[in-house]
Amino acid sequence: MRYGQEHKAKTRRKILKAAARLFREFGYDGVGVDAIMAEAGLTAGGFYAHFPSKRALFDEALATATATAMTGSNATRAVAKSARADEAGQLRLTIENYLSRQHRERVADGCPLPALTPDAARGGETSRENYERQLLQYVNRLEALLPAGVAARSDVALALMAQCVGGLMLARAVKDERLSDRILKASRRAALKLGEE
């Protein structure tokens, strides 16, 4: 049975959505094509009609996860609701939401950068270029939230992103929940201080 372009596009989106979730939760090596297709409600045999390889799927799933996280996350919605707040207030809210317990626990649905940094670094040139594009989207968003008087805005935004992603990665990696909470709190404090420079 031949399906139309609309059906094929819908199926591809289902695969990307499933892959974005599973790659964030289990990493590139922790999930196979069969599991991704099952999560999408499809059989594994149809995978190659949509993607040439698992790595190509990973690269597209990273972009999909970034777009979803930037438009649909609780943190994004909270910032949008506070649009009347000044830049400093929006930046504070963004940092506090990013470095929160809720975001720490939402590995499969949160920002893809902390979850997929190691996989992107090991993924070869194409994966690293794709990761860089996604990273710069976040950095540009942070830069736009910095108060007008901040010097070297681009560098401060890069440092903020590094603090947020690194802090969240560490908070997720440790077993002791109290230590994890301390990492989040210390990272929030450091990031907020960076945003004031």
SERO-4910 file (N, C-alpha, C, O; in steps of 0.05 Angstrom, whole numbers):
BEGIN
 pado doro    nc1    nc2    nc3   cac1   cac2   cac3    cc1    cc2    cc3    oc1    oc2    oc3
  Met    A     17    -24      0      0      0      0     18     25      0     36     27     17
  Arg    A     13     43    -18     28     68    -20     14     90     -4    -10     93     -6
  Tyr    A     30    104     11     19    126     27     26    153     14     47    154      0
  Gly    A     10    173     18     15    199      7     37    214     23     45    205     44
  Gln    A     45    237     12     66    253     25     58    262     53     75    264     71
  Glu    A     32    269     56     23    279     82     26    257    103     35    262    126
  His    A     19    232     96     22    210    115     52    205    121     59    201    144
  Lys    A     68    206    101     97    202    105    109    224    123    125    218    141
  Ala    A    101    249    119    110    271    136    101    267    165    116    272    184
  Lys    A     76    259    169     65    254    195     80    232    209     87    233    233
  Thr    A     86    210    195    101    188    206    129    197    214    139    189    235
  Arg    A    142    212    197    169    222    202    169    239    228    187    236    244
  Arg    A    148    256    232    146    272    256    143    255    281    154    260    302
  Lys    A    128    233    278    124    215    301    151    202    308    157    199    332
  Ile    A    166    194    288    192    182    293    211    202    307    224    195    326
  Leu    A    211    226    296    228    247    308    221    253    337    238    256    354
  Lys    A    195    255    342    186    260    370    194    237    389    204    243    411
  Ala    A    190    213    380    198    190    396    229    189    401    238    185    423
  Ala    A    244    194    379    273    194    381    283    216    399    301    212    415
  Ala    A    271    240    397    280    262    414    276    255    444    294    261    460
  Arg    A    254    243    450    249    234    478    269    213    487    282    215    508
  Leu    A    271    192    471    287    169    479    317    175    479    332    166    497
  Phe    A    327    191    460    355    198    460    362    215    485    383    211    497
  Arg    A    344    233    492    349    249    516    349    231    541    366    235    559
  Glu    A    331    212    542    329    196    566    351    175    568    362    170    590
  Phe    A    358    162    546    377    139    547    403    144    532    421    128    535
  Gly    A    406    166    518    430    171    502    430    156    476    414    139    471
  Tyr    A    449    164    459    451    152    432    455    122    433    441    107    420
  Asp    A    474    113    449    480     85    451    460     69    467    460     44    466
  Gly    A    444     83    483    425     69    500    398     62    488    381     50    501
  Val    A    394     69    463    369     64    450    374     56    421    391     68    407
  Gly    A    360     37    411    363     28    384    339     36    366    319     46    376
  Val    A    342     32    341    322     39    321    295     24    328    274     36    325
  Asp    A    297     -1    336    273    -17    342    257     -4    364    233     -1    362
  Ala    A    271      5    386    257     18    408    245     45    400    223     51    409
  Ile    A    259     60    384    249     86    374    223     81    358    203     95    362
  Met    A    225     62    340    201     57    323    178     47    339    155     54    334
  Ala    A    183     30    359    162     20    377    149     43    392    125     44    395
  Glu    A    166     61    402    156     85    417    138    102    399    118    113    408
  Ala    A    145    102    373    128    117    354    104    102    345     87    112    330
  Gly    A    102     77    354     79     60    346     81     49    318     62     44    304
  Leu    A    106     44    310    112     35    282    130     10    283    141      4    304
  Thr    A    132     -4    261    150    -26    259    177    -17    250    180      3    236
  Ala    A    198    -31    259    225    -23    252    231    -23    223    248     -9    213
  Gly    A    217    -40    208    222    -43    179    219    -17    163    231    -14    142
  Gly    A    203      1    173    197     26    158    217     48    164    215     70    152
  Phe    A    236     43    181    255     65    190    270     77    166    271    102    163
  Tyr    A    282     60    149    299     70    128    284     84    105    297     96     88
  Ala    A    258     83    106    243     99     86    242    128     95    235    146     79
  His    A    251    134    120    250    161    130    277    173    137    281    197    134
  Phe    A    296    156    144    323    165    152    344    146    142    340    122    142
  Pro    A    367    157    132    387    139    122    403    124    143    415    103    137
  Ser    A    402    135    168    418    122    190    408    131    217    393    151    219
  Lys    A    415    117    237    409    125    264    422    152    271    410    168    284
  Arg    A    446    156    262    460    181    267    445    204    254    443    226    266
  Ala    A    435    201    230    420    222    217    395    228    233    387    251    235
  Leu    A    382    207    243    359    211    260    366    227    285    352    245    294
  Phe    A    389    220    297    398    234    321    401    264    316    392    280    331
  Asp    A    414    270    294    419    298    287    393    313    284    390    336    293
  Glu    A    374    302    270    348    315    267    332    316    293    318    335    298
  Ala    A    334    295    309    320    294    334    330    316    353    314    327    369
  Leu    A    356    322    352    367    343    369    354    370    361    347    385    379
  Ala    A    352    375    336    339    400    327    310    400    335    299    421    343
  Thr    A    296    378    332    268    376    340    265    381    370    247    396    378
  Ala    A    282    369    386    280    372    415    286    401    423    273    411    441
  Thr    A    305    413    409    311    441    415    287    459    409    279    476    426
  Ala    A    275    455    386    252    472    378    229    468    398    216    487    406
  Thr    A    224    443    406    203    437    425    208    450    452    191    462    464
  Ala    A    233    447    461    240    457    488    239    488    488    231    500    508
  Met    A    246    500    466    246    530    466    218    542    463    214    565    470
  Thr    A    200    527    452    173    538    448    152    526    467    132    539    473
  Gly    A    157    502    478    136    489    493    142    483    522    126    471    536
  Ser    A    166    491    532    172    484    559    158    502    579    149    524    572
  Asn    A    156    492    604    144    509    625    160    534    629    148    556    633
  Ala    A    186    532    627    203    556    630    197    576    609    195    600    614
  Thr    A    195    567    584    189    586    562    162    599    566    159    623    561
  Arg    A    142    583    573    115    594    578    116    614    601    102    635    600
  Ala    A    131    608    622    132    626    645    145    653    636    136    674    645
  Val    A    166    652    620    179    676    611    159    692    593    158    716    595
  Ala    A    145    678    576    126    691    558    104    705    574     96    727    568
  Lys    A     95    692    596     74    704    613     85    730    627     69    748    633
  Ser    A    111    730    632    122    753    645    134    773    625    153    787    632
  Ala    A    124    773    601    135    790    580    137    819    587    153    834    577
  Arg    A    119    827    605    120    855    614    142    860    634    149    883    640
  Ala    A    154    839    645    176    843    664    200    853    649    203    850    625
  Asp    A    218    866    664    242    876    651    260    853    644    255    830    652
  Glu    A    282    859    629    300    837    620    311    822    644    313    798    643
  Ala    A    319    836    665    331    823    688    311    803    700    319    781    709
  Gly    A    286    811    702    266    792    713    262    768    695    258    746    705
  Gln    A    262    772    669    259    750    650    283    731    651    280    707    651
  Leu    A    307    743    653    331    727    655    331    711    681    337    687    680
  Arg    A    323    723    703    322    709    729    303    686    727    310    664    735
  Leu    A    280    690    716    260    669    714    270    646    696    266    623    702
  Thr    A    283    653    674    294    633    656    314    616    670    314    591    668
  Ile    A    333    628    684    354    614    699    342    597    721    349    573    724
  Glu    A    324    608    736    311    593    758    296    569    748    297    547    760
  Asn    A    282    571    726    268    549    714    287    528    702    282    504    705
  Tyr    A    308    537    689    326    518    677    341    502    698    343    477    695
  Leu    A    349    515    719    364    501    740    346    494    764    352    500    787
  Ser    A    324    482    758    304    474    778    303    444    781    312    429    764
  Arg    A    291    435    803    287    407    808    270    395    786    275    373    776
  Gln    A    249    410    778    231    399    757    246    394    731    241    373    719
  His    A    263    412    723    278    408    698    298    385    701    302    369    683
  Arg    A    309    383    725    328    361    730    314    334    726    326    316    715
  Glu    A    290    332    735    275    307    734    264    301    706    258    278    700
  Arg    A    260    321    690    248    318    663    269    314    641    270    329    622
  Val    A    285    294    644    307    289    625    296    285    597    306    297    578
  Ala    A    275    269    594    265    262    568    250    285    555    246    285    530
  Asp    A    241    304    570    225    326    559    238    353    562    227    373    552
  Gly    A    260    355    575    273    381    580    292    389    558    291    378    536
  Cys    A    308    409    563    328    418    544    346    395    535    355    380    552
  Pro    A    350    391    509    366    369    500    396    372    505    411    352    505
  Leu    A    405    396    509    434    401    510    448    386    533    468    372    528
  Pro    A    438    387    558    451    372    579    450    342    575    469    328    582
  Ala    A    429    332    564    426    303    559    442    293    536    452    270    537
  Leu    A    446    309    516    459    299    491    486    310    485    498    304    465
  Thr    A    497    327    503    524    338    499    545    316    494    560    318    474
  Pro    A    547    295    511    568    275    505    563    260    479    583    254    465
  Asp    A    539    255    472    533    241    447    540    258    423    551    248    403
  Ala    A    534    284    424    541    302    402    571    304    399    581    305    377
  Ala    A    585    306    422    614    309    421    627    284    408    648    287    394
  Arg    A    616    261    412    627    236    400    616    230    373    624    211    360
  Gly    A    597    246    363    582    239    340    594    246    313    582    239    292
  Gly    A    616    259    313    628    266    287    621    295    280    607    309    294
  Glu    A    632    303    257    630    331    249    602    341    245    595    363    254
  Thr    A    585    325    232    558    334    226    542    337    252    528    357    256
  Ser    A    545    318    271    531    320    296    541    345    312    525    359    324
  Arg    A    567    349    312    578    372    326    569    399    314    563    418    329
  Glu    A    567    400    288    557    425    275    528    429    281    520    452    287
  Asn    A    512    408    281    484    410    288    481    419    317    464    436    323
  Tyr    A    496    407    335    495    414    363    502    444    367    489    458    382
  Glu    A    522    452    353    531    481    354    508    499    346    503    520    359
  Arg    A    494    492    325    471    509    316    449    510    339    439    531    344
  Gln    A    444    487    351    424    487    372    433    503    396    418    518    408
  Leu    A    458    500    404    470    514    426    467    544    421    460    559    439
  Leu    A    474    553    398    474    582    392    446    593    392    442    617    398
  Gln    A    426    577    386    398    586    389    392    594    418    380    614    424
  Tyr    A    401    576    436    397    582    465    413    606    474    403    623    488
  Val    A    438    607    465    455    630    472    443    656    463    443    676    477
  Asn    A    433    657    438    421    681    427    397    689    444    392    713    449
  Arg    A    381    670    452    358    676    469    367    688    496    355    707    505
  Leu    A    387    676    508    397    687    533    409    715    529    404    733    546
  Glu    A    423    719    508    435    745    502    413    766    500    416    789    510
  Ala    A    391    760    488    368    778    485    356    785    512    344    807    515
  Leu    A    359    768    532    348    773    558    366    789    577    358    798    598
  Leu    A    392    791    569    411    806    586    403    835    587    395    847    567
  Pro    A    406    847    611    401    876    613    418    892    594    441    884    588
  Ala    A    408    915    586    422    932    566    450    939    573    467    941    556
  Gly    A    456    943    598    482    953    606    504    932    608    527    938    615
  Val    A    497    907    603    517    885    606    537    887    584    531    888    560
  Ala    A    563    888    592    585    889    572    590    861    562    585    841    576
  Ala    A    601    859    538    609    833    526    585    814    527    588    791    536
  Arg    A    562    823    518    537    807    520    539    779    509    530    760    522
  Ser    A    552    776    487    554    749    474    571    731    492    563    707    496
  Asp    A    593    741    503    609    724    521    594    717    547    596    695    557
  Val    A    580    736    557    564    731    582    543    710    576    538    692    593
  Ala    A    530    712    553    509    693    546    521    665    543    509    645    552
  Leu    A    545    663    531    558    637    529    565    626    556    561    602    561
  Ala    A    575    643    574    582    634    601    557    625    616    558    605    631
  Leu    A    535    640    612    510    632    625    501    605    616    492    588    632
  Met    A    502    600    590    494    575    579    511    552    589    501    531    597
  Ala    A    537    557    590    556    537    601    549    531    630    549    507    638
  Gln    A    544    551    645    537    548    674    511    532    677    510    513    693
  Cys    A    491    539    661    465    525    663    467    496    654    458    478    668
  Val    A    479    491    631    480    464    620    498    447    638    491    425    645
  Gly    A    521    457    645    540    442    663    528    437    690    531    415    700
  Gly    A    515    457    701    503    453    728    481    432    727    479    415    745
  Leu    A    465    432    706    443    412    704    455    384    699    445    365    710
  Met    A    476    383    683    488    356    678    499    345    704    494    321    709
  Leu    A    513    361    720    523    351    745    501    343    764    503    323    778
  Ala    A    481    360    766    458    355    784    444    328    777    435    314    795
  Arg    A    443    322    752    430    297    743    449    273    748    439    251    751
  Ala    A    475    278    748    494    255    748    499    244    776    506    221    779
  Val    A    495    260    797    501    250    824    478    235    836    455    240    829
  Lys    A    484    216    854    464    200    866    450    214    889    426    212    893
  Asp    A    465    228    905    455    242    929    438    265    922    447    285    910
  Glu    A    412    264    928    393    285    921    400    312    934    396    333    922
  Arg    A    410    311    959    418    336    972    441    349    958    441    373    954
  Leu    A    460    333    949    483    344    934    472    355    907    481    377    899
  Ser    A    455    341    895    443    350    869    429    377    873    432    395    857
  Asp    A    414    380    895    400    405    901    420    427    906    416    450    897
  Arg    A    442    421    920    463    441    924    476    450    898    481    474    895
  Ile    A    480    431    880    492    438    854    473    457    839    482    477    828
  Leu    A    447    451    839    428    468    826    428    496    838    428    516    824
  Lys    A    427    497    865    427    523    879    452    539    873    450    563    867
  Ala    A    475    526    875    500    540    870    502    550    841    512    572    836
  Ser    A    493    533    823    493    540    794    475    564    789    481    581    773
  Arg    A    451    563    801    432    586    798    445    612    808    444    632    794
  Arg    A    457    610    831    469    634    843    491    645    825    493    669    820
  Ala    A    509    627    815    530    635    797    520    647    771    530    667    761
  Ala    A    499    634    760    488    643    735    475    671    738    478    688    721
  Leu    A    460    674    760    447    700    765    468    722    768    464    745    759
  Lys    A    490    715    781    512    735    785    524    742    758    530    766    752
  Leu    A    528    722    741    538    728    714    520    747    698    529    764    684
  Gly    A    494    743    701    474    759    687    474    788    696    462    805    683
  Glu    A    486    794    719    487    821    730    511    836    721    512    861    724
  Glu    A    531    822    710    557    835    703    553    855    680    573    868    672
***
